[in-house]
Amino acid sequence: MQERGGTILVTGGCGFIGTHLCHALVNAGQKLRVLDDLSTGKAAGLPHSADLILGDVADADAVATAMQGVDGVVHLAAIASVEKCNNAWVASHRTNLTGSLTVMQAARDVAPVPVPVVWASSAAIYGAARSLPISERVQGAPQSPYGADKLASELHGAAAAEVFGLASTALRFFNVYGPGQDPHSPYSGVISIFADRLARGDDIIINGDGQQTRDFVYVGDVVQALDAALDRLIRRRRLGAEAQFDAVNVCTGRAVTVTMLAETLRELTGSTGTIAYGPARNGDIRDSVGDAARMQRLLGIRAQTRLEEGLRALIQAAPEKIAQNG
């Protein structure tokens, strides 16, 4: 964590990634403000020193109020469930795209020099990329409303740098996991769901043949990327650098099959549950592995947490202690 002074605004700070980020910022001595409507997050997870404003990220008045006097913004508020975005198309669009524009507009208007914004984009913008690993040069071809809204936010970010002088960085998260993910939430990834079922000794079913690959990145490494991107933008603003928009993958660059993931979790939990296979889901992307070179070059960091190490931390921090079932 950087020592930068001032106040940082985190939208969606009560969510899974947001809670980890907020604790890391406060532990580093950062003054913190959070805007969250608590539709999925929990206020109890925030550091006590955080200033929580209850509000909707697409509400211009609430965002403008939260933006007053801040030195930088990390925008995480979103409806992150692809399935929910499919089922609530317009409502999720309001949060995911209108919310991003509302944050950018407030950041533009709050000070003579716009406040820099780092926000959560997604590997979902790539769709089914034909070449691996996926670099930022790959043209976006989303296959879901969620991915489409994230890509549209990036297009607005690029336009905002050109037209309004708003500096921003979109971090394209791959499959984020770690302690604090609720396995019973529709927003949870496959890791927390598998870990919970195996911990109970239940069987798990993998959709498809299990050889599909993903790039699983630990939440602590994601927090490091958010902090590095924010620090870079704040320093550039103080130096009077020209505003620019950047998009950066946040990933490990390592492919893990879903079967390999399941087997590792079963070993770590000592579970007696079995691994079975079912029909592949319609529209499921076969392979998604990121190129981490730009993250290392632009932000000066790399995702260092090995999968087994991250899974062990998730298991040990589970709300219901995962015991050996063997």
N, C-alpha and C positions, 0 to 999 in steps of 0.2 A: 504494500500500500504506500501511496505517495503522501508526503506532507505538503499540502498545498494551501491550507487556510481557507477562509470563506465558507460559504454554505453550498452544499450540493443537494439538488432536488432529484429524488428517485420516484418515478411513477411506477405503480405496481410493486411498491417496495414490500408489501406484505405477502407476496407470492413466494414460490419455491426459490427461484434464483434471486429475487429481490431481497428476501430475508438474509440469505448468505452474504450478499453484497453489503447490505446495511450494517450488519455486524462487523464486517471487515473494515468498512469506512470508519465507524465509530471507534473501533479498537485502535485505529491509526490516528485518532484524535480529530477526526473530521466532524464538523458541524453538519447536521443532516435534517432534511425535510422530506417527508413522504406524502405523496398523493395516492390514495387508493380508495376504491368504493367498497372494498371487503366482499365483493361478489364471490371470490374464490379464496383470497388470502385471509390471514388471521392477524389482528392487531397484536395479540399476545406474543407473537414471535418477534416483534420489533425490539431493538434496544430501547431502554427506558429514556434515554436522552433524545431520541428522535422526535421531531415535531410532526405529528400526524395530522393531515388535513383530509377529511372524508369528502370525496368528490369523484365525479365521473370524468374520465380523461377526455371525453368528447364535449364536455361542458366548457365553453370558452371562458366564462367568468371564473369558474373554479380553477382552471389551469392558470389563468392570468394572476389570480391571487397567490397561488402556490409558487409562481415564478418570480415574485417580487424579491429582489435583492440576492438572487442566487448567482453563483459563479460558473455553474455547469449543470447539465441535466443528463441523467441516465433514464431513458424512456423504455420501461419494460412492460407497462400495462398493455394487456392484449387478451383476446380469447384465443388460446393456444391449441385448443382441441380441433384437429382437422374435421372430425366427425361433427362436432357441434357447429362449426362454421358451415358445413354442408347443410345441416338441418335448419340453421338460423342464419340464412345467407345475408339478408339485409342488416339484421341486428349486429352480426359479427363484423360486417363491413364498416358499420358506424364506429365500432370500437377500434378495429384494427387499422383502418385507413383514415377515417375522419379524426380519430383520436390522435394519430401521428401528425396530421396536418394542424390540428389544434395546438399541439405542443410546439411544432415548428413556428407557427404564427406568433404564439406568446413569446417564444425565445427571440424572435425577430423584433417584436414591438417593445419589449421590456426595458431595453437599454439602447443608447446610441450605437453601440457595437453589439450585434446580436450575441446572445448567450450560446455557447457551443453545446451541441446535443450528440450524445452517443445513444444508439437505440438497437433493440433486438430485432434483427431481421432473421432469416431462416434459410437453411439448405433447401426448404420446400420450393424456393423460387426456381431451382434448377430443373425440377421434374425428373424425368428419366434420362439423365445425361448419358451420352454415348461413349464418352472416354473417361477413364479413371487414372489418377485421382482428379477430382473436379476442381479446376482453378477458377478464380474470379473472372477470368476472360470468357468463360462459357456463357453463352447468351441464355438469359432466363426463359424457361418454358414451363411455367407452373402447371400442375395438373389438379389443383384444388383452389377453391375460393380463398383459403388461408394463404397459400403461396402467392396467388394473384395480388392480394392486398399488400403483402410484404414487398413484392416487386414494385407495385405502384408507389408505395411509400419511398422506396429508393429513388424512383424517377423524380418524385417531388423533392427529395433531398438534393439531388443533382441540380434541379432547376432552382431551388432556393439558394444554393451557393452562387449560382450565376446571376440571378436577378436581385436577390436581397442581401447577399454577402453573409449568409448563414453557414457557418462551418459545422459539418456533421459527419459522423462515421456510423455506418450500418454494419453491425457484426452478424454475420450469417452463421448462426448456431447450427451445429449438426445435432446429434442425439445426446442431449444433456442428461446426466443422471447424478445422483448423490443423496446424502442424508436429507431427510425432510420431505421427500416426495411421498404423497399420500397414495398408496396403491389402490385405494377405492375411488379416487377422483378420475373423472373422464379425461383429465389433462395428463395423467401419469403415462410414462413411457413403459416399454416392455420390461425393462429391468426391475422397476419397483413392483410391478404386477407379478412377474415370475418369482422374485425373491419372497414376496408375501405368501404365495401359494406353496412354494417349496418349504418355507419355514413351518407351515402348518402340516406338512407331510402330504399335501395334495398333489395330484398329478397336474402337469401343464400340457397344453396343446399348442404346438407351433403351427401357424398358418403357412402352408406350403411345405417344401422339402427341407427347410432349415438351412439351406446353403446361401440364402440371400445375405448380403453383407451390409453392415452399418459401421459408422464411425462414432463410437461412444466416447464422449468427452466429459470429464469429471467437473462438477460444478465449481470446485475450487479453482480450476484452471480457467473456467469461464469468468469468474470474478476477477482473476488476474488480468484477463484480456479487457474487461470492461474498465478497470482502473487504469490500465496502460493507455487505452484509447482516450479516456477522459483527460488524463494528465497531458497527453500530447496536444489535444485541442486547446486546453486552457493555456499551456505554455505558448502555443502559436498565437493565440489571441493577445496575450500580454506583450508579445514581441511585435504585434501589428502585422502579422503575416496575412497574406491573401487567403480569403476563405475558400475552402475546397470541400468536396464531398468524396468520401472513400468508402468502399465496400470491402470487407475483410472476412474471410472464413475463420471460424473458431472451431478447430477440429484437431485430431491427433495425426491424421494422415495414415492411420492404420486400420485395415479392414478386419472386422470380426464377424464370423458367421453367427446367425442366431442360434444354431445348434451349439457352437462353441460357447456362447454366452450362457445358455441354459445348463450345459454340463459343468461349467465353472461355478455357477451359482449352486447347483446341487451338491457339488463337492464342498464348497465353503459352508453351506448350511447343514451338511450331514444328512440331507433329506432322504426319506424313503420314497418320495414321490417319483413317478415315472415321467418320461418325456415321450409324448405322442405327437403325431402329425395329422393335420386336417387339411381341408381344401385351402388353396391360396385365396387371399382376399382380392376382389376385383380392384384393379388400379394400383395394387401394391407395387412399389418400385423395387426392382430386383437388387440393384447395387447402389450404394450411396457412400462414397468415401471422399473426403476432402483433401485438397492440396494445402498444406499448412505453411508454404514458403512465404507468402505475403504477410501472414501474421508475424512470423519471425522477423521479417525484414522491416516492416512498417512499425510494429509495436514492440519489437525487441524481446519477444517472449516465445515460449513453446509450451505445449501441453505436456507436462512431465509425469502426470499421475498414471501409473500402469493400471490396466483394467482390473487385475486381481486386487491391487491395493485399494482402488476406489470402491470396488464391490464389498470388500471387507469393511470399509468405513461405513458404507450404507447399511450393511447388516448389523454392525455393532451399535449403530445409532437408531435402529428401528424403534418406533414407539412401543410395540410389543416385542420384548426382547426375543430375538431369534436364537433359539437354543439348538444344540445338536439333537437331531432326530434319529440318528442311527441306532 
